[in-house]
Amino acid sequence: MPKAFSLVSWNVEHFKRDDARVDRVMAILRGQDPDIFALYEVEGKEVFGALTTAMPGYTFHITEGPQVQEILLGVRSDMSAFFTQKLEFRSGASLMRPGALLTVTVGGRHYTILFLHTASGNDPRGLGLRDDMLVRACEFRATLDRAAGGSGAANYLFLGDLNTMGMRYRHVPARSIAPADELAKLGKEAARAKMRILKKTASHTWWNGGASAIPPSNLDHVVAANHIPFRLFGDSEVDVRGWPALPTPAEQEQWIRDHSDHALLYLEVERM
């Protein structure tokens, strides 16, 4: 099926003005040739200026507020797109990142894309904030369906660094929640909204190298309405690119040092 648009989602850890690093990140991003891209953890207005110079042919949008880290979106200039900032995805925490909502029109169809960087932390507060944000993201489908004309009508997906790291309950370890269980709950919430978590070519998308006490983790995801078709990479709908695609731990750790501890997600929505 022909492509409607391609999309990159990438948490570029603590992305602030460092000319050499910005150049490396931009080289990776340009190599994907995405129609739409989202960068998370953008810190500092200088990066915004560098991006607009390095990525001609795109229009840019960025979240704003008291939070340090922002979500920055780039959209090809020839695409019809409308951007809004969704404060309700802060879940009542003023310093949490808001959601970045983008609606694009391709082939006469509207696609609504919600970019999220949810609460981190494996303590009860972190899990609670994150769960609230993800439930809101699933329930938002009903609002979009009503606007689109009925149940199941909205072409909706949400994605980003969803931080599905579970919960460590220090005083009663038996009450801890494994990351896989948190992800399974998200899958059930998505199913209730007639959505699904897309399969990735690699499950682990975050790692801080062999010196880290934390093993590779499954933090970055795409959740989409069941009816939306995607290009397949083998049997997966999302291609994980970056350190997980490299053959040796040494190469993976160098990529992490040069770019980010998060891999990037690449996907293509096909025309319906």
ABEGO torsion letter per residue (X at the ends): XBBABBBBBBBBBGBBBBAAAAAAAAAAAAAAGBABBBBBGBBEAAAAAAAAAABBGBBBBBBBEABABBBBBBBBAABBBBBBBBAAAAGGBAABBBBBBBBBBBGGBBBBBBBBBBBBEABAAAAAAAAAAAAAAAAAAAAAAAAAGEBGABBBBBBEBAGBAEBBBAABAAABBBAAAAAAAAAAAAAAAGBBBBBBABABABBAEAABABBBBBABBBBBBAABBBBBBEABABBBBEAAABABAAAAAAAAAAABABBBBBBBBBBX
